Every structure is written in C-alpha cells, then in structure tokens.
C-alpha cells in the first residue's frame, strides 16, 4: 500500500529510536488501516474514544490502545514500524499522528511496556546503553547511539541539524506547531450580543448591513434556556424572520448569541469614548488614554479573557480601527484574602468575614486601609480581625494630630519641612512600585514622626498636615475629605494638586556615623551631614581616644556611614 502518514515531532534527532507509531482514533486513516483480523477491535476502540473528552483522555493515568494490524516504514532506516491507535494522541495537535520513541519519552515508554513493544535507546549520557531500562531516559543532552551515521554526535547539536538533514533527504521539513485550539464562540442563551448574520437560502450567510447596527436583543417575557438546545431567540418568529439584504428573499437571523467574554474583550476601548456614535473610539482619545496603563486582575484570566483581549486588539489594529496592537502596558495579578490557615473563604466553610460588621465597628476607611496593609498585594494573605485595630488606631492618632493643630499658626521648622518632603518621597516611591502595604506602613511611620515633632515644637504647620491629607485621601477617602475641610479646603481634596518633593529639602543637618577601630564598631557619633573628611576623622578619633593603641596606619571615612581607624 503506497501511502504516507505525516507525523509531527519535536525530536527529529531520535528518529532511529522510533519503534512504533500511534494515530489519534479520529485520524482519517484510522479505520482503513485495520486488517480483517483487527477491524472489530479497531472500530470499537474508535467508538469508545469518541465518548471521552480531550481533557479526560489527557488526564487518564492508564494508557489504552489497539493495534491496527498495519505497519509503516521508517524512512530513515527502513525499519518496519507497527501502527497503533491510542486516545492519548489528539487529532487536533500536530497531524494527529506521532512517531514513538519509548526510550526517551515517558508516555511512549509506558505504552511500550504495557503492550510489549520494542525499546531502542538512541541517546546515552556516556555512550553506553542502559541495561534493562525501568524508565525513559529524558535528559536534555547526551551522545547518540544506535543511530547509524549519527552515532557519536551530541544530541543537542543533532537536534538543531537533524531537520536540515531530513529536508535534504526529501522526506520531511521543519515547521512550527501552534498549541492554540479552536474555541466555540456561539452560545444558546438570550443574554449576549446577537451575532449580526442573516441566513439566506440563496445567498448563504450574509452580514447585517452597517446601517442596521447595532443589532439589539428583542424584548422577551422569558429568557430561560429552551431545553431543545436552541437559543431562546429561535422561538421569536417576528425577530428571527427577516429578508436578505442582498436579494430580498425571505431569510432568518442567526439565533445564537456571543459569549460573555465577547464584550469584555474590548470594553476598555469604549470606556474612553462611550458616547461616540461615529466610530469605536476617536483617534484623539485613543492617543490620550490608550493602551491601558495597568490591568489588575486575578491570574485565572490569563488564558481566557486576557488572551481574547489581545486577539481583539490585534485584529482592530490590523483593520486600522486603532493604532496599537497590545491592549495593556502592564499586568498585575493580585493575591487573595484567605481565612485562618490559608483556607479560601466560603459560606460553606463558615469562614467568611462580614464587611458590614467591620465597617460598623471601625469605619470603612479602616477596613480599606487594613486590606491594603495586610500584605504585599500580589500574595495571598490570611485575614486577622486583630490587625484592623492597629490601622484604626493610626487613623485616630492622625485625626487627633490634625484636630489639635488645625487652628494653630505654626511656622514650619527645617525639621518639619524635611519630614514633609520625605513623606511625599516615601509614599510616592512605594506607590509607584505598587507596594501598597508599605505605603500604609509609611503613613504610620511618618505620622509617629510628626507627633514627636509636634510635642517638641508645640505643633505642626498646616501645609505639612495638608500634604499628608492629600497623600492619604486615595487610600482613606472619607476621613481624607473630612480632614481636608477641617484644614480650610473649599473644594474636594481630590481636586488638590498632588504634592512634589524637593531632594535638597530632604537632606539631614546631621547624620549618625559608626566609629570603628580596626573594623570593629566602638561607638556611634552625630556629625554634620556635609562635614569634611578631616573633621569627621578628628571627631571619630576623639570619640574613641581611649581605645586607640599602637600607631595609626590608616584613616577611612565613608561619608554619612563609617569612620574607621586602623592601628598597628
């Protein structure tokens, strides 16, 4: 029988080790390869496989298969190769047919062992065969053996060269296999965008004319599934029956609707220009707002919604509707708040926390801040009601700080100015890194510092308090808005200018420096931040004068950090 079976492989270097081949039960040649002796078993196996889903087939631990009774010829060495059917091979991957190298593939090894098929090792770590193999040798590299002219070659090198060698021999070629699968787009539901297609017995499938778009769902009394497998729209004759826009003959509308992810694949484009009746989005607004700067969502969207959004965006870019081909500049996957011991919250487990109770007891700003403070936003975090108490105390302390100083006329000291600019710098840096839990801890740290300064100086200047409120407002909007009004704000705090920091204003007047003798810290002293090296060393030597023995051979000053006196 002069017929070819095309196989797809990622390991052409192992072709000498192919001792059998397997076809998917759905392969076009599956039935015709059966001999008279195997026909009944083959047809039964094909039927049984059709009753199982691809997922079930791939997850099955026990490999099944049936011999067709036919053989193929390995084009490289002329070896007679038995042809089997097995449901671990899927028709829609590659060509639906694989060459099997049991010595170097776990699934092929398991299959060969079960059905007593030969195993030929062609890659070895040291050039020697493994006696009585108990598992496949799957190391990425090795030396070729039992491979004719390829013996002695490094498998990693041969893997790159084999496709070219095979192409020269004329029985194969290099190709790219994509793992994308077809995805059913239509749904037999009422809720969903109607598919704007008209079925005409003369013209076939005809798109609804643009001047009749958007096609809207009809009003219905019931939108429950029909139970017949058809969409509820199929029962609405006055909506289904129409005329063909091409020939005018009686025709019917498509009654299936789009899935729930159809609209969510491009909604962000309409968000920026939702009232535009002329185009999807104006070029002016697209240039200003798109693509999306950051997308925040669960990791479960990675292979569905986010993938579809990319498809839609690339298609719309190809047809010129937009001028960018990626919808999102940055993706952030947030973690999940769990119950005790990391268990996911659910009503059935009885570990759900009521936000109503927490808002009643602590206020919604405390709840909001604690959710941010509980841990890095990209990681799961275990909920603990006791933690919200600390956040609530912080808000109360800051509230008291503002209320105690809002009517005072305090002139800002250099220390207050320095703390104000350090506050802006710290919060902005942490916020830009999306380290939201450290943003909240930063507020707490700077609030404590301001309270210390207020005790020492008799108060805090109003501009520093306003700066703190503006920074806090996005995280605690209710208390932020109230305190803004208390500080004399006439408009909403969210219309206030975002504060900026000055690096010069942040510099310390004095810094603490460790003084070392022969590399061991003996004391810590305070010196002027801009002190000269000679003065710093002199101050350090004076501080450890009683610890200096022998001759001083070296004096080191690392500005703002260390003074080291080396003695012998």
C-alpha positions in Angstrom: 0.0 0.0 0.0 1.8 3.1 -1.2 0.5 5.7 1.2 2.2 8.2 3.5 1.4 9.1 7.1 2.6 12.6 8.1 3.8 12.8 11.7 4.8 15.8 13.8 7.8 15.6 16.2 9.8 18.0 18.3 12.7 15.4 18.4 13.8 14.5 14.9 17.2 13.6 16.4 15.6 10.5 17.9 14.1 9.1 14.6 16.3 6.0 14.8 14.6 5.1 18.1 11.1 5.2 16.7 9.9 1.6 17.2 6.1 2.2 16.6 3.8 4.9 15.7 0.4 6.0 17.2 -2.5 7.7 15.5 -5.4 9.5 17.1 -8.6 7.4 16.9 -10.1 10.3 14.9 -7.3 10.2 12.3 -8.6 10.0 8.7 -6.7 6.7 8.1 -7.6 5.0 11.4 -10.4 2.8 10.1 -8.8 2.0 6.7 -5.6 0.7 8.4 -7.5 -2.0 10.2 -7.0 -5.5 8.8 -9.7 -8.1 8.7 -8.4 -9.6 12.0 -8.3 -6.3 13.8 -11.3 -4.4 12.3 -13.8 -5.1 15.0 -11.4 -4.2 17.8 -10.3 -1.0 16.0 -13.9 0.2 15.3 -14.9 -0.5 18.9 -11.9 1.5 20.2 -12.6 4.4 17.9 -16.2 4.5 19.2 -15.1 4.3 22.9 -12.6 7.1 22.4 -15.3 9.3 20.8 -17.3 9.1 24.1 -14.4 10.7 26.1 -13.4 14.4 26.2 -9.9 15.5 25.3 -9.3 16.5 29.0 -10.3 13.0 30.2 -8.0 11.5 27.6 -5.0 13.6 28.5 -5.5 13.1 32.3 -6.0 9.3 32.1 -3.3 7.5 34.1 -3.7 4.1 32.3 -2.7 4.1 28.7 -5.1 2.3 26.3 -4.6 1.4 22.6 -5.3 -1.1 19.8 -3.0 -2.4 17.1 -4.4 -1.8 13.6 -2.6 -4.8 12.1 -0.7 -2.5 9.6 2.9 -1.4 9.5 4.7 1.7 8.3 8.3 2.0 7.1 10.7 4.3 9.0 12.1 6.5 6.1 15.4 6.9 7.8 16.4 3.3 8.4 13.7 1.3 6.6 12.5 -0.4 9.8 9.1 -2.0 9.8 7.0 0.0 12.3 3.7 -1.2 13.8 0.8 1.3 13.6 -1.4 1.7 16.8 -4.3 3.8 17.8 -4.4 5.4 21.2 -6.5 8.2 22.7 -3.6 9.9 24.4 -2.9 11.3 20.9 -5.3 14.1 19.9 -6.4 14.7 16.4 -6.0 18.5 16.7 -2.4 18.5 17.8 0.2 18.4 15.1 -1.0 16.0 12.5 -2.9 13.6 14.8 -0.1 11.0 14.3 3.2 10.6 16.2 6.3 8.6 16.0 7.0 6.9 19.3 10.5 6.7 20.8 9.8 4.8 24.1 13.4 5.0 25.3 13.2 8.8 25.6 9.5 9.7 26.2 7.6 8.8 29.4 4.2 8.3 27.8 5.7 6.2 24.9 7.7 4.2 27.4 4.6 3.4 29.5 2.7 2.4 26.3 5.6 0.2 25.0 5.9 -1.6 28.4 2.2 -2.2 28.6 1.9 -3.7 25.1 5.3 -5.3 24.8 6.7 -3.1 22.1 10.5 -2.8 21.4 12.5 -0.1 23.1 15.7 1.2 21.4 17.9 3.7 23.2 19.5 6.3 20.9 20.7 8.9 23.4 23.2 8.0 26.2 24.9 10.0 28.9 28.2 8.3 28.4 27.8 6.5 25.1 26.7 3.2 26.7 23.3 1.6 26.7 21.2 1.3 29.9 20.6 -2.4 30.6 17.0 -3.3 31.5 15.6 0.2 31.3 13.0 0.9 34.0 12.1 4.4 32.9 12.7 6.6 29.9 16.0 8.5 29.6 14.8 12.0 29.2 17.9 14.1 29.9 18.1 17.1 27.6 21.6 16.2 26.3 23.8 13.2 25.6 25.6 11.2 22.9 23.9 9.5 20.0 24.0 5.7 19.9 22.2 3.1 17.7 21.7 5.9 15.2 23.7 4.9 12.1 25.6 7.8 10.7 24.6 10.0 13.6 26.4 7.8 16.2 28.8 9.8 18.4 27.1 13.2 17.8 25.9 15.4 20.6 22.1 15.2 20.8 21.8 18.9 21.4 23.7 19.6 18.2 21.9 17.0 16.2 18.5 18.3 17.4 19.3 21.6 15.5 20.9 19.9 12.5 18.5 16.9 12.0 15.7 19.0 10.4 18.1 20.2 7.7 19.4 16.6 7.1 15.9 15.3 6.8 14.9 18.0 4.4 17.9 17.2 2.2 16.8 13.5 2.2 13.4 14.7 1.0 11.1 13.0 3.5 10.4 15.8 5.9 10.6 19.5 6.6 10.8 21.9 9.6 7.5 23.5 10.7 6.0 25.5 13.6 3.2 23.9 15.5 0.9 26.2 17.5 -0.9 25.0 20.6 -3.9 27.3 20.0 -7.2 25.5 19.9 -10.5 26.5 18.3 -12.9 27.9 20.8 -16.7 27.8 20.3 -17.9 31.4 20.1 -21.6 31.0 19.9 -24.0 30.4 22.9 -27.6 29.2 23.1 -28.6 31.9 25.5 -30.6 35.0 25.4 -28.1 37.2 27.3 -25.3 38.1 24.9 -24.7 40.2 21.9 -26.7 38.9 18.9 -24.5 37.7 16.1 -25.2 40.1 13.1 -25.6 37.4 10.5 -28.6 36.6 8.3 -29.0 33.1 6.7 -30.4 33.3 3.2 -31.3 30.1 1.3 -30.0 31.7 -1.9 -27.0 33.9 -0.8 -25.9 31.9 2.3 -24.6 33.7 5.3 -24.9 37.5 4.8 -23.8 40.2 7.3 -26.4 42.6 8.7 -25.9 45.9 6.9 -23.9 48.5 8.8 -26.8 51.0 8.8 -28.8 48.4 10.8 -26.2 48.0 13.5 -26.1 47.7 16.4 -28.4 44.7 16.3 -30.3 44.7 19.6 -31.9 41.9 21.5 -35.7 41.8 21.3 -37.9 42.3 24.5 -39.0 38.9 25.8 -41.1 37.6 28.6 -38.8 34.7 29.3 -35.1 34.3 28.6 -34.7 30.8 30.1 -33.0 28.1 28.0 -35.5 26.2 25.8 -34.3 22.7 26.7 -34.2 21.9 23.0 -30.6 23.0 22.5 -31.7 26.1 20.6 -31.3 29.7 21.7 -34.5 31.3 23.3 -34.3 33.7 20.3 -35.2 30.9 17.9 -38.8 30.9 19.3 -39.4 34.6 18.5 -40.6 34.4 14.9 -41.1 38.2 14.5 -37.4 38.7 15.3 -36.0 35.6 13.5 -37.8 36.0 10.2 -36.4 38.8 8.1 -35.4 39.5 4.5 -32.0 39.0 2.9 -30.2 42.4 2.5 -28.7 41.2 -0.8 -31.5 39.6 -2.7 -34.6 40.5 -0.7 -35.7 36.9 -0.3 -37.2 35.6 3.0 -34.3 34.8 5.4 -33.7 34.1 9.1 -31.4 35.8 11.6 -28.7 33.9 13.5 -30.2 33.0 16.8 -27.1 32.1 18.7 -25.5 34.9 20.8 -22.0 35.8 21.6 -20.4 34.5 24.9 -19.9 36.6 28.0 -16.3 37.3 27.1 -17.1 38.9 23.8 -17.9 42.3 25.3 -15.2 42.1 27.9 -12.6 41.7 25.2 -12.8 45.3 24.1 -14.8 47.3 26.7 -11.8 49.4 27.7 -11.8 50.9 24.2 -15.3 52.3 24.7 -14.7 53.4 28.3 -12.6 56.4 26.9 -15.2 57.4 24.3 -18.5 55.8 25.3 -20.8 58.4 23.6 -19.2 58.3 20.2 -21.8 57.2 17.6 -19.5 57.5 14.6 -16.6 55.2 15.5 -15.4 52.7 18.1 -13.1 55.3 19.7 -11.7 58.6 18.3 -8.0 58.7 17.5 -7.6 61.7 19.7 -8.9 60.0 22.8 -7.2 56.7 22.0 -3.9 58.6 21.8 -4.6 60.2 25.1 -5.8 57.3 27.2 -4.8 54.0 25.5 -3.4 51.4 25.7 -4.4 50.7 29.3 -1.5 51.6 31.6 -2.2 48.8 34.1 -4.6 45.9 34.2 -5.3 44.5 37.7 -7.0 41.1 37.9 -6.8 37.5 39.0 -4.3 35.1 37.4 -7.3 32.9 36.3 -7.9 35.4 33.5 -4.5 34.8 31.9 -5.5 32.1 29.4 -9.1 33.3 28.6 -10.2 37.0 29.0 -6.7 38.5 28.6 -5.9 36.3 25.6 -9.1 37.3 23.9 -8.5 41.0 24.6 -5.2 40.6 22.8 -6.9 38.9 19.8 -9.5 41.7 19.5 -6.9 44.4 19.9 -4.6 42.9 17.3 -7.5 42.5 14.8 -8.7 46.0 15.4 -5.2 47.3 14.8 -4.9 45.2 11.6 -8.0 46.8 10.1 -7.0 50.3 11.2 -9.6 50.9 13.9 -6.8 51.6 16.4 -3.1 52.1 16.1 -1.7 49.8 18.9 -1.7 46.0 19.0 -1.4 45.3 22.7 -4.3 46.3 25.0 -2.4 46.6 28.3 1.0 48.0 29.1 1.4 46.3 32.4 -0.4 43.4 34.1 -0.7 42.9 37.9 -2.2 39.7 39.4 -3.4 40.3 43.0 -3.5 37.7 45.7 -6.4 36.5 47.7 -7.5 37.2 51.2 -7.9 33.9 52.9 -9.4 32.6 56.2 -7.3 31.1 59.0 -4.6 28.6 57.9 -4.8 29.9 54.4 -8.2 28.4 53.6 -10.2 30.1 50.9 -13.2 32.0 52.4 -16.6 30.5 51.5 -20.0 30.4 53.0 -20.0 26.6 53.2 -16.8 26.7 55.3 -18.3 29.3 57.6 -15.1 31.4 57.5 -16.5 34.5 55.7 -15.8 37.8 57.3 -18.7 40.3 57.3 -17.5 43.7 56.0 -20.7 45.3 57.4 -19.7 44.4 61.0 -16.1 45.7 60.4 -17.4 49.0 58.9 -19.8 49.4 61.8 -17.1 48.9 64.4 -14.1 50.6 62.7 -15.3 52.6 59.7 -14.9 51.8 56.1 -11.6 53.7 55.8 -10.1 51.4 58.4 -11.3 48.4 56.5 -9.9 49.7 53.3 -6.5 50.5 54.8 -6.2 47.1 56.5 -7.0 45.3 53.3 -4.0 47.1 51.7 -1.8 46.8 54.8 -2.4 43.0 55.4 0.4 42.0 53.0 2.0 42.5 49.5 -0.9 42.8 47.1 0.5 40.1 44.8 0.5 37.5 47.5 -2.3 35.7 49.4 -2.8 37.0 52.9 -4.5 35.5 55.9 -7.2 37.7 57.4 -7.0 38.5 61.1 -9.6 40.8 62.7 -7.0 42.0 65.3 -4.9 43.7 62.6 -7.6 46.2 61.8 -7.4 47.6 65.3 -3.8 48.9 64.6 -4.9 50.6 61.4 -7.9 52.2 63.2 -5.5 53.5 65.9 -3.4 55.1 63.3 -6.3 56.9 61.7 -7.5 58.1 65.2 -4.0 59.4 66.0 -3.7 61.2 62.7 -7.2 62.7 63.2 -6.2 63.9 66.6 -3.0 65.4 65.2 -4.9 67.4 62.7 -7.7 68.5 65.0 -5.1 69.6 67.6 -3.2 71.7 65.1 -5.7 72.9 62.6 -6.3 76.3 64.3 -2.7 76.9 65.3 -0.4 79.2 63.3 2.8 77.2 63.4 5.8 78.4 61.3 7.4 75.4 59.7 10.8 74.5 61.1 13.6 72.9 58.9 12.8 69.6 60.5 9.1 69.9 59.6 10.0 70.8 56.0 12.4 67.9 55.8 9.7 65.5 57.2 7.1 66.8 54.7 9.3 66.2 51.7 10.5 62.8 52.9 6.8 61.9 53.4 6.0 62.8 49.8 9.1 61.0 48.5 8.5 57.8 50.5 4.8 57.4 49.7 5.3 58.2 46.0 8.2 55.7 45.7 6.3 52.9 47.4 3.1 53.7 45.5 4.9 53.7 42.1 6.3 50.2 43.0 2.8 49.1 43.8 4.0 48.2 47.3 0.7 49.2 48.8 1.2 47.5 52.2 4.4 49.5 52.7 2.5 52.7 51.6 0.3 52.2 54.6 3.2 51.4 57.0 4.9 54.6 55.6 1.9 56.7 56.6 2.1 55.2 60.1 5.9 55.9 60.4 5.6 59.5 59.3 2.6 60.1 61.5 4.6 58.9 64.5 7.4 61.3 63.5 5.1 64.2 63.1 3.6 63.6 66.6 7.1 63.6 68.0 7.9 66.9 66.3 4.6 68.4 67.4 5.4 67.6 71.1 8.8 69.2 70.7 7.8 72.2 68.7 4.4 72.9 70.2 2.6 71.9 66.9 2.8 71.2 63.2 2.5 73.6 60.4 -0.8 73.5 58.4 1.0 72.9 55.0 2.6 69.7 56.2 -0.8 68.4 57.5 -2.5 69.3 54.2 0.2 67.4 52.3 -0.3 64.3 54.5 -4.1 64.5 53.9 -3.8 64.8 50.1 -1.5 61.7 50.1 -3.8 59.7 52.4 -7.1 60.6 50.6 -6.8 58.0 47.8 -6.5 55.3 50.5 -8.9 56.7 53.1 -11.2 59.0 51.1 -13.8 59.6 53.8 -11.5 60.7 56.5 -9.3 62.4 53.9 -12.2 64.6 52.7 -13.4 65.5 56.2 -9.9 66.5 57.4 -9.3 68.5 54.2 -12.4 70.6 55.0 -11.2 70.9 58.6 -7.9 72.4 57.3 -9.8 75.0 55.3 -10.2 73.2 51.9 -13.1 74.7 50.0 -13.1 72.2 47.1 -12.8 68.4 47.3 -9.4 67.1 48.3 -9.3 65.1 45.0 -9.1 68.4 43.1 -6.0 69.4 45.1 -2.6 69.4 43.4 -0.6 66.3 44.1 2.4 67.4 46.2 6.0 67.2 44.9 9.2 66.6 46.9 12.5 68.6 46.9 15.6 66.5 47.3 17.5 69.4 48.8 14.8 69.9 51.5 15.1 66.2 52.4 18.8 66.3 53.4 19.6 65.9 57.0 21.5 68.5 59.0 23.2 65.8 61.0 23.9 62.1 60.4 24.8 59.3 62.7 28.2 57.6 61.8 29.7 54.4 63.3 33.2 54.8 64.5 35.3 51.7 64.1 38.8 50.7 65.3 40.4 48.0 63.1 37.0 47.3 61.5 35.1 46.8 64.8 32.4 49.4 65.8 33.2 51.1 69.1 30.6 53.9 69.2 28.2 56.0 67.1 28.5 59.8 66.8 26.5 62.6 65.2 28.2 64.8 62.7 27.1 67.5 60.2 25.8 65.9 57.1 28.3 67.9 54.9 31.3 67.5 57.3 34.7 67.5 55.7 36.7 64.2 55.8 39.4 65.6 58.1 36.9 67.0 60.6 34.9 63.7 60.6 38.1 61.7 61.3 39.1 64.1 64.0 35.7 63.8 65.7 35.9 60.0 65.4 39.4 59.8 66.9 38.3 62.0 69.8 35.3 59.7 70.5 37.4 56.6 70.7 40.7 58.1 72.0 40.9 55.6 74.9 40.6 52.7 72.5 43.4 53.7 70.2 46.6 51.7 70.9 49.7 51.5 68.8 50.4 53.5 65.7 47.6 54.8 63.4 48.4 53.5 59.9 45.2 54.3 58.1 42.1 56.6 58.5 39.0 55.9 56.5 35.8 58.0 56.2 32.7 56.8 54.2 30.5 59.9 54.1 27.4 59.5 56.3 28.2 56.0 57.3 31.6 54.9 58.8 34.8 56.3 60.3 37.4 53.5 60.6 40.8 54.0 62.4 43.3 51.3 61.6 46.1 50.8 64.2 49.1 48.5 64.4 
